[in-house]
Amino acid sequence: MCGIVGIQGTTPVNQALYDSLTVLQHRGQDAAGIVTISGDTFRQRKANGLVRDVFEERHMERLIGNVGIGHVRYPTAGSSSVAQAQPFT
C-alpha cells in the first residue's frame, strides 16, 4: 500500500505535506516525494528512503506553493529505483 496526500491552501503547503507524509509513513517506507505548484511552476523533490531522510531543510525551502501532493511508496510491483518514486510530473 502507498500513502497519498493532497492539500490546497491559502498559505504555503510544504510543511503540512511533510507532516502528513510522516503520519502516513507506515503506508510506505521505500520512497517519498512532494510536488508543489506556484503559479505555472511545479517544484518536486523525491527520493528513496523515509520521509525524514528524503527531505532536508534546503529541499523544503524550494517546495513553495499553495497547492501540492505528497506520496510515500510501498513497492508491490516494479523496482525500488528512484525512477519509481512518486509523484510523477
N, C-alpha and C positions, 0 to 999 in steps of 0.2 A: 504494500500500500504506500501511497505517496501522500504528502500534505500540501495543500494549496490554499493561499490566502490572497484576496484582492481587496484593496482599500482605495476609496476616492474621498478626498477631504478638501478642506479649505486652507490647510497648512501642510507643510512637508510630511510625507507618509513614511519616509525611510526608517525611522526608529520604530514606528508602530509595526511595520512589516517585519523588521528584525525580531522584535519582541514576540510577535505572533509565530514566527518560524521556530523560535526557541521552545515555545509551548507545543508546537507540532512536531518537534524533533523526533519523537517516538514513532512517527509515521514514516520516517526515512532517515537513515544515517549515512547514506552513500554520497550524496551531493546536495548542495543548496544553491539557490540563486534568487536574485531580485532584479526586476526591471522596473524603473520609474519613468514617468513621462512628464516632461515640462515643455509646454507649447507643442512644437513639432519634433522635439528631440527625445529619443529613447536613450536611457543610460542603463547599463547592465553590468552585473557582477555575478559570476557563477564559478564554482569550482568543486572538486571532490572534497569531501570531508564534512565535519559537523559545522553547524551554523557558527558557533563561536570561533572556529578555525578559518572559515571562509571569509568572514567579514572583519576587516580591521578598520580602525577609525578613518584612515585615508580613503577606504572604499565607501564608507558611509557618507563622508562629506561630498563625494561625487554623485551619489544617488539622490539628486534633487528632483523634486516634482511633487505635485499634489495627488497623483494617481500612480498606483503601482500594483504589481503582483509578485508574490513570492512562492517558492516551491522547495520542498525537500523530497529527495528521491530515494525510494526503496526499489532496487532493481529486481524486476521479475522477468525481464527479457532484455536482450542486448548486452553490451559490455559495460564495464564500470569506468569507461573513459570520460574525460571532461566533456567530450563532444556530446555525450548523452545527458549531461546536466541540463536542467531546465530552469527558467523558461527559455524557449527558443524565440529569437526575434528575426 
